[in-house]
């Protein structure tokens, strides 16, 4: 059993409930225009704070919202740096991507067509969310106690690729032969105080205090007007029931083209959550790898380039064409406004990438946006393991397709751009820019000599 004096790590956790207190518009499905009418399960922001024996700290926050917007990320990281002396490079904000959470983002062009009252609600919730994200980071840091850290992983087979090749192009349907990443990475912190616990499954000396776990799949198995964390929320609840002294934090992976099928049944959603929680439990009782320090955290931004933006004439033609989809016309109206205001449309967009190294024993790479699974698979081929790849982290803009996805087309590669403020889809340099930067950062924090 590890003594308190010999412990290399101090770990703290915290949870804040972030369920809206009143009915308001929901994020994730543009066709769902009515406000929420109740709560199926509460939404939470959960945090794990980790400190090594040199005093270096890292905090991971899992938040049950659709996305982490760039302005929200900037406000939260700035406040945490000022209040807790926690550098932005040492804070990971990850969105579970539930589609049963609230709209809060400030947007010049609004996919969800909010009226004035709904916009005011969204702004109030945004302030509420920022307050709770800052608060949960501080509470996790305050909660730090001596602990051990161990890594393991398991497999969960519920995700299926949704980009099926059809004669007319890439369809939005289950594709059992498409690429997937069924890995379930698990980082476990156990208390070093108190002796053997009845809840540690016989694989440790103390209570399980924190469970950080990931999976790559859209939490979109529900289409309801009730607040819910979908299967990811049920998985966290299941784990915290099994390990009552723990906080379980879900980190969404590169699941931009992954879904759980079949869908839209509550019992299935609960089943998916239980399946993932069971995989995590399997990893916890398996032979785990001791994780040593030191902690190393880096973050950089790379500019992703767009294809040629549409001309003013093209945009005016789209606005005037009543046969076009309303989102295409609304997107064109926004871009015309940008042209009038700025004189030109942007040709690049900043893309933050973060890497966290736990000595030579575990490396995490956190990517921004709805990252398609090809990125996770490619990074795992390039880099030594254990490697943990997260998506939906620290910012949000759109789907991040690979070159093959761009050539193939489909919803994630080109159609979704009309639901964003971006001027065009990415050009074919996107994959190399993301992978090369992520690889370089992972090597800076990863195993020595790799």
N, C-alpha and C positions, 0 to 999 in steps of 0.2 A: 504493500500500500504506500502511495506517495505521501510524504509528510508535507505539511503546509509550508515549512521553511524551504523545502526542496522543489516546490512547484515552480515550473517555468512560466506558467500562464496565470492570468487573472481574467475571469470571464463574468460578465453581467448581462442580464436580460431585462426587457421591459415590453409591455403591451399597452396600447391605447385603442379603445373602441372608436371607430371613425364612421359609424353608421349615421347617415343624415337624420336629423331630428324632425324633419317635416317632409311631406311628399315633394319631389322635384324630378326633373328630367334625368333620364338614365343614359349612360354612355355605352357605345359599342355597336348598337344596331340602328342604322339610320331610319329604318322603317318603323321603329317603335317610337311614336311621337307623344304618347301619353305619359304622365308622371308615374313614379312608383306608387303602389297602393298598399305597401306593407313591407315587413321584414321577414324573409325566410330564414336567414341566418345573419348574425352581425358581421360587419366588416371590421377589420383590424389593421393597425400598423404594429408590427412586431420587430424588435431589434435585438441583436446580439453584439455586445461590445467585447473585444478581445485585446488584451495587453500582454506583451512579452516581457521578459526579465530586464530589458533595456528601457522599458517605459514607452515603447512604441505602441500606439493604439490604432485599432481598426474597428469600425462599426458597420455592420450589414443590416439594412432595414428592408423588410419585405412588406409591401403595402398593397392592400386589396383594392386597387383601383385599375382603371383601364390602362393608364400610361402615366409616366412622369414627364411633365412638360419641361421644356428648357427654362422658361422663367421661374417655375416653381423650384426646380433643381438649384438654380442660381441663388434664390432667396434662402432656401434651407441650408445649403452648404456655407453661404456667407454668414448666416446667423450662428451655425455650429462652430465655425472657425472663431468668430468673435467671442461667443459665450463659453465654449469648451476648449478652445485652442486645438481644435481638431481640423487638420488641413483637408481641403476638398478631395485630395488624392486618397485620403484614408476613410472616406465615407462612401458606401455603396447604397444607392437607392434603387430598388428593384420593384417593378410593378408586376403583380400576378397576372394582369390582363383580364380580370373578370369583366364580363359584359353585363353584369348585374350590379354595377356601381354607378355613382353619380357623374354627371357632366360638371366639370369645374374649369376647363381650360379657357383662357382668353384667346379668341381667334378673330382675325379680321374678316374671314369668310367662315360662316358657320354651317357645318354639315347638318346640324340638328335643328336649324330654323327656330331658335329660341326667341320668344317675345321678351318685352322689356322686363316683366316680372321674373321670368325664368332666368334671364341674364343676371338679374340682381341676386337671385338665389344661388346661381353658380358662383358668383363672386364672393358671396358670404361663405359658401362651403370651401372655396379656395383658401380663404383666410383661416378658417377652422382647421383645414388639413395641414397647412403650413405650421400652425401653432402646435398641432399634435405630433407632427414629424420632428420638429425641433425638440419637443418635450420628451418623446420616446427615446431619442438619442441621449439626452441628458440623463434620463432615468436609468438607462442601460449602463452608462458610464459610472453612475453613482453606485450601481449594484455590484460592481466587480469584486469577486472573491477568488481565492486560489482554486485552480481547476487543472485537470488534465485535458488534453486535446488529442483526439484520435480520428482517423479517416477510414471510411470503408465505402463500398458502393454495392448496388444491387441492380436488378433489371425489372422493368415494368412494361408490359406489352400493350397498354391501352391506346397509345398514339398510333395513328395511321396517316400516311401522306395524303393530301387532298388535291394534288395537282395531277390529274389523270390525263394522259395523252389521248386525244380523240381526233377523228378525221378533220374536224373543223377547228382544231386547236387544243389548247390546254383547258380542260374542264375543271369545275369546282366540285369534285366528287371523291369518295373514298378510292384510294389507289394502293391496294395491298402490295404492289411490287415497287412502290416508290421508296426513296431513301427515308430512313428514320434513325433516331438516336434514342434507344431505350434505356440508356444508362441513368441510374439514380445515384448521384454523388451525395454522400452524407458525412458531415463533420459533427462530431459528438464531443460535448464538454461534460465532464463529470466532476462533481464536487470531490475534493480531497479530504473533507472533514467527515467524521462520523462513522466510518466503517462500512461493512457490506450492506447494500440496499436490496430490499425484496423486489425492486423494480428495475434492477440493472441487467436482468436476463443472464446473470452469472458471468458477465464479461468485463466487469470493472469493480472498483473498490468503493465507489460512492454513488450517490444519486445522479441520474442524468439531469443536468441543469439546462443544457441547450442542445437543440437539434437543428442544424442548418442543412437543408436538403433541397435538391433541385430535380427538375424534369422538363423536357421540351415538348410542350403541347398546349394548344389553345384551350383555355377554360371556357368553352362555349357550348357546354352540353345542356344549358338551360336557356329558354327564351320566355322569360316571365317578367311581370311588372312588380317584382319584389327584390329587395336587396339581398344579395347572396355572394359569397366568395366562390361559388360553383365548386367543382370537385377539389380544387386546391384548398379552399377553406375547410371543407369536410376532412381532408387529409390532415391538416394541422390540428383540428379539433380532436380527431381520433388519436393522434400521437400524444397530445397533451392529456387526454383521458388515460392512456396507457402508461404514461410517465408523468404522474401528477406534479412532480417538482420541476418540470421542464417547461421551457418555451420553445415551440417548434416554429421555425421560420422557413417559409417556402421561397425559393429563388427560381423564377421562370427562366427556362433555357432558350435555345435557338429553335423555337417552336412555331415560327411564322407560317409554315406550310403543313403543320401537324394538327390533327383533331382527334378527339375520341368519338368513335362510332360504335353503336347508334347514339342518337342524341334526343334531347328535349323530353326526357322522362326523369322525374325527380329521383326515383329509386335507382335508376342507372347512374345518375350523377353521384349519389351517395356511394354506390358500389365502386365507381371509379376512384373516389376519395379513399375508400377503405382499401382498395387494391394498391394504391400508391403508398398509403400508410403501412400496409403489410410489407411492401418491398423495403421501406425504410427500416422497419423493425428487423427484417432479415439482415440488412446491412449492420444493424447495431449488434445483433447477437453473433455475427460472423467474426472471424479473426480480423481485428482492426490494426491499422498501421499507426504507430505513435507519430504524432506531428510535433516537430521541434521548430524553434525559431531560428533566426530572427524574422520578424515581420518586415516585409519590404512592399511598399505601395507606390505605384507610378500611374500617371494618367497623361495622355496626350490627345490633341485633336488633329485629325487629318481632314483636308478638304476633299469632299466627294463632288465630282463633276457631273453636271446634267448634260443630256443631249441638247441639241439646239432648241432653245425656247421658241414657242410659236410667235409669229409676227403679229403686229396690231391688226392687220387685215384678217389673219386667220382667227384671231380671237373675236373680232367683231362679227365675223361670219358665224361662229359658234353661238354667240349670244342671240343672233337673229334667227337661228334655225330652231323652230318649235318642235321639230321631229327628234332633236337630240335629247338625251337624258337630262333631267333637271340638274343633276350634279355636274355634268359637263358644262352646261350653260352657266351655272353659278360659279364654277371654277374659272371660266373665261371672264366673267364679270370681275372677279377678284383680281385676276392678272392685269386686266385693263386698268383697274384702279392703281395697281403697283406701277404700271408704266406711266400713268399720269403723275404719280407722286414722286417716283424715283428716276424716271427717264429711261430706265432699262430694267430688264429682269435679271435676277441673279444667275450666275453660271456655276456657282459652287455652293455647298452647304457644309458647315463644320460638323464633324463626326467624332465625338469623344470615345476613347477606348481606355479602359482601366485594367491594370493587372495587379494582383495581390499574391505575394509569395510567402509561404510558411516554410522558411528554411529551404531545404531541398526536398521536402516531403509532400507538398501540395502547392499547385499553382492555379489561381482563378483568373480567368479573363472575362471581363464584363463588357459586352457590346451594346450598342445603342439601337433602338428601334426594333421592328418586327423582323428579326434575323431569321433567314431560312436555314433549314437544318444542314445544308451543304457546308456552311461555315464551320459549324461544330465538328463535323466529320473531317474536314480538311485540316483544321488546327490540331486535331488529335493524331493525324498522320504526320504532321510536321514536328510536333513537340513531344518531349518525353512525358510520361505520366507520373503520378496521377495529375490529370488536367481537367479542370472544371470550367465549362463554357456557359456563360449566362447571356441572355438577350434582355431586351426591355429594360435596360439599366441607364440611369442618369440622364436620360433625355428621351425625346420621342420625335420622329419626323414621319416615317413611313416604313414600308417593307424594305428590307435590304436583300435583294436577289443576287444570286451568283450569275456569272456570265452565261452559263447554260440556261438558267431561268430567264434571263433577258432575251436570249435568242428564241426561246420557246414561246414567250409571251404569257398571257393569262392575267388573272386578277392581281396577283402579287407583283408581277413584273411591270405592268403598264396601266391597267384599268384603275387601280386604286389611287393613282396620282390625282385624279379628279376629285377625290375626297380630302385633299390636303391643300396647303397653301404653296406647295412647290410648283415651279414653272413647267417641269417636264420630268420624265423618268431619268434615272441615272444612266450615264454612258457605260461602256464596257470596261472602263478602268476601275469600276467600283470594287470588284472582287480583289484585285491585286492590291489596291490601296488599303483595304480593310485587313486582309490577311497578312500583308507584309508588316504593317504597323503593329498588329496584335502579336505577331510572332516575335518581333523585336522587343516589345515590352515584356512579354512572357519570359524571354531569355534574360532580360535584365533582373527580374525578380526570382527566377526559377533556380533549378539545381546548378551549382557552380560547375563551370567547365562545359556546359551544354551549349 
